[in-house]
Amino acid sequence: MEIERINETTIKFYITYYDIERRGFDKEEIWYNRERGEELFFEMMNEVNEDETFEMNGPLWVQVHALEKGLEVIVTRGQMNDGNVKLEIPVGDEKDEAPVDNNIVNMLDQQFVHSNESDIGKDNSLSVVIGFNDFEELISLSHSFKEDINTSLHHFENKYYIFVTLDESFTDEEQDNMLSRMLEFGYESDITIHRIREYGKTIIKQNALKVLSEQFDV
């Protein structure tokens, strides 16, 4: 995937259909399956953040160009000023631009323009995929973490992953604290749980940490 920084608030990246399929997505489904389209977008934004510092705070304006061999995506972050949103959208030469597919643009635009509202909504849960370089690290975590939380264990591409959901019964501070403690043993993975479930193997569906602590000694 090619990444280009336009300015402080705008970033552009290009991804081929081959790369999309290599990631486990069908190039047709991303246009008509909202969940899969959002999943691909988040995965691409995670890669963007690895190479470029681009915070996804506030509303985002997303423009998608469907090209012959791939997608060109332009993301502009809005600036909040006294409760108003200011978007500095780059304007190119219309004759050189490919047609914009409004289906995916509307889908992503609606998702991210209102992202701040959903973050503070009724469901204040936090879900994260934690990867482990060594199975022993996973066992050590299971014995040091006794809180009753929703976890499942998965295996994908020769690595183990725990999918953790911290629901709204925990405060933001408690969620951050628990996540920090878990990350002492593993790392926050960029691979989505949807991809892991589809192409990997689910080993323990529920209460994974509790089951591991009961079955394995430190």
KELO-186338 format. One record per residue (C-alpha): residue in one letter; x, y, z. Coordinates in steps of 0.5 Angstrom, whole numbers, padded with zeros to 4 digits, always signed. Each point is the difference from the previous one (the first is absolute). Layout:
aXYZ ...
***
This chain:
m+0000+0000+0000 e+0003+0007-0002 i-0001+0006+0005 e+0001+0007-0002 r-0001+0006+0006 i-0004+0006-0004 n+0001+0004+0006 e-0001+0000+0008 t-0008-0002-0001 t+0000-0004-0006 i+0003-0006-0002 k-0001-0004-0007 f+0002-0008-0001 y-0001-0005-0005 i-0001-0007+0000 t-0001-0005-0006 y-0005-0005+0000 y+0005-0005+0000 d+0002+0002+0007 i-0007+0001+0002 e-0001-0008-0001 r+0006-0002+0003 r-0002+0003+0006 g-0006-0005+0000 f-0005+0005-0003 d-0004-0001-0006 k+0000+0007-0005 e-0008-0001-0001 e-0002-0001+0007 i+0004+0007+0003 w-0005+0004-0004 y-0007-0004+0002 n+0002-0003+0007 r+0000+0006+0005 e+0004-0004+0005 r+0005-0002-0004 g+0001+0007-0004 e+0001+0003+0007 e+0005-0006+0002 l+0004+0001-0006 f+0001+0008+0001 f+0002-0001+0008 e+0005-0005-0002 m+0003+0005-0006 m+0000+0006+0005 n+0004-0005+0005 e+0005+0000-0005 v+0000+0007-0001 n+0001+0001+0007 e+0006-0004+0000 d+0003+0004-0005 e-0003+0007+0001 t-0002+0003+0006 f-0008+0002-0002 e-0004+0000+0006 m-0008-0002-0001 n-0003+0005+0005 g-0006+0004-0002 p-0004-0001-0007 l+0004-0003-0006 w-0002+0002-0007 v+0001-0007-0004 q+0001+0000-0008 v+0001-0006-0004 h+0002+0000-0007 a-0002-0007-0003 l+0006-0001-0005 e+0002-0005-0005 k+0004-0004+0004 g-0001+0002+0007 l-0003+0005+0005 e+0002+0007+0001 v-0002+0003+0007 i+0001+0007+0002 v-0002+0001+0008 t+0000+0007+0003 r-0001+0001+0007 g-0005+0006+0002 q+0002+0006+0005 m-0004+0001+0006 n-0001+0007+0001 d-0005+0003+0005 g-0004-0006-0001 n+0000+0001-0008 v+0003-0005-0004 k+0005+0003-0006 l+0002-0004-0005 e+0006+0002-0005 i-0001-0005-0006 p+0005+0000-0005 v-0003+0001-0007 g+0004-0003-0006 d-0001+0000-0007 e-0007-0003-0002 k+0002-0002-0007 d+0006-0004+0003 e-0004-0003+0006 a-0004-0007-0001 p-0007-0001+0002 v-0002+0000+0007 d-0004-0006+0003 n-0005+0003+0004 n-0003-0006+0003 i+0007-0001+0004 v+0001+0007+0001 n-0007+0001+0003 m+0001-0006+0005 l+0007+0002+0002 d-0002+0008+0001 q-0006-0002+0004 q+0004-0005+0004 f+0006+0005+0002 v-0003+0007+0000 h-0004-0003+0006 s+0005-0004+0003 n+0001+0005+0006 e-0008-0001+0002 s+0001-0007+0000 d+0006+0000+0004 i-0004+0003+0005 g-0006-0004-0001 k-0004-0005+0004 d+0005-0005-0002 n+0006+0002+0004 s+0004-0007-0001 l+0007-0001-0003 s+0002-0006-0004 v+0007-0002-0002 v+0004-0005-0003 i+0007-0002+0004 g+0005-0004-0003 f+0005-0004+0003 n+0007-0002-0003 d+0001-0006+0005 f-0006-0004+0003 e+0004+0000+0007 e-0002+0007+0000 l-0007-0001-0001 i+0000-0005+0006 s+0003+0005+0004 l-0005+0005-0001 s-0006-0005+0001 h+0003-0001+0007 s+0001+0007+0002 f-0006+0003-0003 k-0006-0002+0004 e-0006+0005-0001 d-0006-0003-0004 i+0000+0002-0007 n-0002-0002-0007 t+0006-0004-0003 s+0001-0005-0006 l+0006-0003-0002 h+0002-0001-0008 h+0006-0002-0004 f+0002+0003-0006 e+0006+0000-0005 n+0004-0004+0006 k-0002+0005+0005 y-0005+0000+0006 y-0005+0006+0001 i-0004+0002+0006 f-0007+0004-0002 v-0001+0004+0006 t-0007+0004+0001 l+0000+0004+0006 d-0008+0002+0001 e-0003+0007+0002 s+0000-0003+0007 f+0007+0002+0001 t+0002+0008+0000 d+0005+0003-0005 e+0005+0000+0005 e-0001-0008+0002 q+0000-0002-0008 d+0007+0004-0001 n+0003-0003+0006 m-0002-0007-0002 l+0002+0001-0007 s+0007+0002+0003 r+0001-0006+0004 m-0002-0005-0005 l+0005+0004-0005 e+0006-0001+0005 f-0001-0008-0003 g-0002+0002-0007 y-0001+0005-0006 e-0006+0003-0003 s-0001-0003-0007 d-0002+0004-0006 i-0003-0006-0003 t-0008+0000+0001 i-0003-0005+0004 h-0005-0002-0006 r+0006-0002-0004 i+0003-0004+0005 r-0007-0004+0001 e-0001-0001-0007 y+0007-0002-0002 g+0003-0003+0007 k-0003-0004+0005 t-0004+0001+0006 i+0003-0004+0006 i-0004+0003+0006 k-0006+0003-0002 q-0002+0003+0007 n+0004+0002+0007 a+0007-0002-0004 l+0004+0003+0006 k-0004-0004+0005 v+0001-0007-0004 l+0007+0001-0001 s+0002+0002+0007 e-0004-0007+0002 q+0003-0004-0005 f+0008+0002+0000 d+0004+0002+0006 v+0005+0005+0000 
***
